[in-house]
Amino acid sequence: MHSSPSGNQLERVADGARRRTSASAVMRTVLEDGPVARSSIARRTGLSPASVTGHCAQLARLGLLREAPEALRTNGVGRPHIPVDLDDSRFLAGGVHVAVPYTTVALLGLRGQVVAQRRLTHRDGATEPGRILARAAEGLGALRAAQDPRATLLGVGLATGGWVDRAQGTVVEHPMLGWRDVAASELLGGLTGLPVHVDAHSRALANGERLFGITRGDRSSLHLFIGNVVDAAFATGDGVHHGPRSQAGAIAHLPVERGTVACPCGRTGCLQAEVSEQTLCRRAYEAGIVPAPSDPLLVLAAAEAGDRRAVRLLLERARLVGRAAALLLDVLNPDTVVITELGVIHRQDCLAALREEVAARTSAVVDVERTVVPTSFPAAEILAVAGGSVVLDVLYRDPLGVLESVTDDSR
């Protein structure tokens, strides 16, 4: 028979949970305000000065924090305060993003900055999961070998589209890749020897924006990711909503008014079928704008070169996305709507067209220019940030747990 835990055991468990929560609050405050005095951390978090001092000392021993070289004075009098800041010299986070035509591998610092990245094209269009993840592990290894050998990888975050079960570490279904029930965390973890966390790319970017980007401090936010896969993420407070088995954010089949494109589901006018990069490229090819329906950047380049047909396609796409954004804005009423979409990121006319569509269709009382914004990450780094943000979100939620797992794995 199994004995019930004693009162002392339960208290130890509760104390450990409190310590991890408090350490997380300290790390988040240093991320947002660092270099920052310990007294300021205490005011921001509500922790006692003694508790903050203890957590800072522990996190410094673990290599996550350091004392900043400059001293801070209050009103120019009294003893100077020695602020603490993130120590970004000791650890890196690995990131993997699996798109339909290629995989992005990257290394990120603790502030979400991309240190190195590499794109791995899927050879001959082959997307068998074992092959893709093996190449990703090799790519991460090559990036790691070029860095300071004293830096330690905290773990790997894997982001992709489709239905991703974060808790189980699986890609439940990604029709465009042909993946179903892929134990991605287990597979990639076995190849890298590191803890691996997985999530959908819209949720990953929502967490990235919440930690390092434009929605930091917002009470709620909505993130729309428009690529070959189209999905969304909704964040409230300090977390992104996942729903049962992480199915939240599936908007691929949201109906688009006057849609004309047939969807694999059998209907016409589903959002993903109308605005995906595959559809954009196909329309551009059929219009004679690009030589092959392969790369949305070619459509963007044609528009930048003055091709009015390409501009029209991008504007039409932005307006369709705007219709979806207006509907979701009415339903969820977030503080901020972040758009990750090719035209909106690169062209002011596309952003203006999307905002105009939102303003014309939403019933919410909002300042559209302040509420609806493009992603704050550089276009060339978005997918790298998505992958890395999966593991960095875990770090800032439980820094002590992440460091314990790294220590255990290195034994």
N, C-alpha and C positions, 0 to 999 in steps of 0.2 A: 504494500500500500504506500501511496505517496503522502507524505506529511504536508500539512498546510504551512505556508511560510509564517515565521514568527513575527511578532510586532517589531522586533529589532531589525529583522530582514526587510520588512516593508518600509521601515523608516530609512534604512540605508538606500533602498531603491528610490524612494521619494527624494532623499537628499541628493542623490546622484542626478536625478532629473532636474532638480532646482539648480544645481551647479552648472549643468549643461545649458540650461535656459539663460542663466545669468552670463555665462561666457559668450553665448551667442549675442546677447544684447550689447556686451562690451565690444565685440568684434564689429558688429554693425555700426555702432556709434563711431568707432575709429575709422571705418571705411568711409562714412559720410562726412566726418568733420576733421579727420586727422591732418596734420598733427594736432592733438587735443590734450588738454590737461586732464589729469585724473579727476579733479574736482568737477570739471565740466561733464565728464562721463557720468559721475554720480548724479548730477542734477538731471541729465537727460534720461537716464535709465531708472532713476528712483532707487538704485542700490546704495547701500551705505558706503562711505569713503573707504572703510577697511575692506569691505568686500571687493570694491573696484581695485584697490591696491593688490589684493591677493590674486584676483583674476588676471590683472595685467602682468604680474610676476610669473604666473603659471604659463600664460600665453607667450610671454617672452622666452621662457625656458624651452617651450616647444618650438620656437622659431617663427611664430606668427606675428609677434609684435616686437618693436624695438623702441628704445628711447631716442627721440629726435635730438639732433645736435644743438638746436636752438632752444633757448629758454624763453618762457613767457612770463611777463609781469602783469599784475593786476593794478591798473591805475598808476603804474610807474613806481609803486612803493611795495615794501615787503619783500619776502624771499621769492626769488623767481621759481616758477613752476617748470619742471622738466616734462614736456609733453611726450606722449606716446604716438607712434604711427605704425602702419603696417610694415612688416619686414618683407619686402618683395624680392629678397636675394636668396631665400632658402628653398622656396617651393614653386612648382609650376603645376598647372592643371592641363590634362590632355583633353582635346576635343575632337570628335568625329561627327561629321554630318553626312548622311547618305542621301543624295538626291537621285533623280532618275538617271541622268547621263553621267554623273561623276560623284566621287566621294571627296570631301574636304577633310584633311587632318590638320591639327593645329596644336600649338602650345600657348597657353594664356598665363598671365601673371595674376596676382591676387586681386588686382583692381579691374580685372576683365580685359586688360590690354592684350592684343595679339602679339606674341613674341615671334612666332614663326608659323607659317602655314604652307600647305602644299595641296594641289588638286590632283586627284588620281582618276583619270578617265576610265570608265568601265569598258574594258577591252572587248571589242566585237559586240558591244551591247549586252554582254553577259552579266547578270545580276544575281547569280546564285549566292545565297547569304554567306556560306562558308568561304567562298572565294573573295567576296567583297570585304569581309571582316579580316581575313588573313592579310590582304593588301593594306588595309587600314592599320593593322598592327605593325606591319613592316614600315609603313610610312611614318607612323609615330616614332618608331625606333630610330629611323634615320634623322628625324627632326631632333630627337632627344640627344643623339650622338654628337650633334653640332653645338650643343649648349654646354654651359659650365657643368662639369661632372659632379660638382658639389651640390647642385640643385636636385631636389627630390620631387618626383611626380606624386602628387596627392592621390591621383586616380584619373579615370577617364569618363567623360560624359559623351553619350551617343544620342544624337537627335536625328529624327527623320520624320517624314509625313505619315499619313495614315493613322491607324488605330494602334497606339502604343500604350501598353500597360506598364506604368512606371513601377508599381509595387512589385510586380512579378518579373520585371526586367525583360519583357518580351515585346516583340513587334507582332501584335495579334493579326493584323492584316494591312498589307500595303499592295493594293491591286496593281499599281503601275510597275512595281518591282517584281511582282509575283511572289511576295513573301507572305507566309501564313504561319502563325505560331512559331516564330523564330526566337529561340532563347538567346537574344542578342547579348545580354549582360553576361551570361555564363560562357558563351562562345568567345567573346572578345576578352573577357577576364582570363580565360584559359590561355589565350594567345599572348596576352601582355603581362600576366602575373600581377595585375593591379585591380583594385576595386573598380567596377564599371557600373554606372548609373545611366538609365535610358529615359527619354521622354520625347513627346511630340515636339516638332520644331517651333510651333507657335507658342506653346507653353514655355519652352526653353527661352525663347526670345522675350516673352513677357517677364520671366524672372530676371533675364539680363537687363532689361530696361528698369525693372524695379530696384535692382542692386546698383547698376552703374550708369543708367541712362535717364531718359526724360521723365519717367513716371516715378522716380524716387521720391517718396514722401506723399504720393497720391493715396487717397482712400480707396480708389478703385480705378481699374483701367481695362481696356479691351484691346487686344492685339489681333490684327488681321494679316495673315501670311498668304500672299498670292504668288504662287510659283507654278510648277507643274501640278503640285498638290495645293489645294486651297483649304485652309482651316483657320480656326480662331482660338483665342484663349482669353479667359476673363479672370482678372485678379481682384481680390478684395482684401483690404487690410494687408497682412503680411504673407498672403498665400495665393496661389493660382488654383482655381477650381478644376478638379479632375473628374469628379463624378464616379459612379460605379464602374469599376474596371477601367477607369481612365478614358471613358468615351466622350467626355465633355469637349466641345469645340468642333464637332463634326458638322460643318456647314456646306460640304461639297454639293449637297442636293437641295440647298436652299433655292426655291424657284425665283427666276429672274423674269421680270415683266417683259413681254414681247421677245423672249429668248427664242432662238432658232436652231441651236446646235443640239443634235441628238446625243444623249448621254448613254453610257454603257448600261445604266439601270433600266433603260427602255423608255424613259421620258425625254421630253425636249425642254430645254431652257434651264437646266440645273446650273448653279453658279459656277462650279468647277469646269464643267463642259464649256461654258461661255467665255470664261476669262483666263483659263490656264495658259501657261506659256506654250504648250503644244498647240492650242487653238490659235494663239497670236502668231506663231511661226507658220502654221498652215495657211492662215489668211494672207500673211505677207508673201508667202511663196505663190499662192494662187493669183495674187495681184501683180506678180512680177517684180516685187520689191527686193527679194533676196533670192540667191541661187539655189538654196535648199532649205527645207523647213526644219532647221536643226538648232539654231542658236538665237535666242531672243535679243542678245546684244547686237546682232546684225540689224535687227529692226530698229533698235535704238540708234545705231550708227547712221542708218539711212535717214532717220528723222533729223538727227543732228546735222547731216549734210544737206538738209533742205527738201527732202522728198515729202511732199504734202500728203501722199497716200500713207506713208509710214506714220506721220504725225496724226492723221485722222484715226488710224487703227489704235494708236496709243491713247488718244483722247476718248475714243469710244469705250475702250477697256476701263479707263479711269472712271468714266461715268457709271458703268455697270457695277464696279466695285463700290462707288459712292451710294448706289441704291441699296446694296447689301449693308453697307456701313450705317445708313440712315435707319434701316429696319432694326438692326442690332442696338443702335444707340437708343431707340425708343424703348426697346425691351429691357435693356440692362442699365441705361442711364449712367454710364461711367464718367469719371472726371476727365479721362483722356482716352481718345481712340488713336492707336498707333497703327500706321499702315506700312507694311513691308511689301512694296510692289515696284517693279522696274521703272515704270514711267514716273510715278509719284516721287521716287527717290532722286531721279536725275533731271526732271523737267518741271519747272514752275507752272507751265500751262496745264500739265496733267494734274498737279496738286490743286490748282485753281478749279479745274473742271470737276474733280472729285468733291471738293468742298462745296461747290455750287450745287451739285446734285444732292448732297447731304442737306444743305440749307433749304432746298426746295421741297424735300420729302419728309424731314423729321418734324415731329410734333413737340420735341423737347425744346426747352428754352435754354439755348447754349450759344456761346460765342464760338462759331464754327472754326474760325482761324486759330483760336487758342486750344480748342478741344480736339480737332482732327489734325494730326501731325504725322510726318514721315518718321521712320525709325531714326534714332539718334546715332546709330552705328554706321561707320563708313561702308559704302556699297561693297567694296572688295573684301570686307571682313565679316559680313553679316552671318554667313554660314559657319565660319570659324567660331564666332561668338556664341552662336546657338549651341554648338556642341560643348564648348567649354563651360557655358553657363549652367548646364545640367549638373556638373560636379561642383561648381562654385556655389550654386544654391545650397547644395548639401553641406558644404563647408561652413557657410555662414549660418546655417540652421543649427549645426552641431559640430563646432570646431574641435571639441575634445574627442568626440566619437570618431571623426575623420582621422585625427592624428593617432588615435589608438589603433585604428585599422591599418594605417600605414606602418606603424611600429610592429604590429603583429605579423604583417605580411613580410617584413624585412628580416624576421628572425630566422 
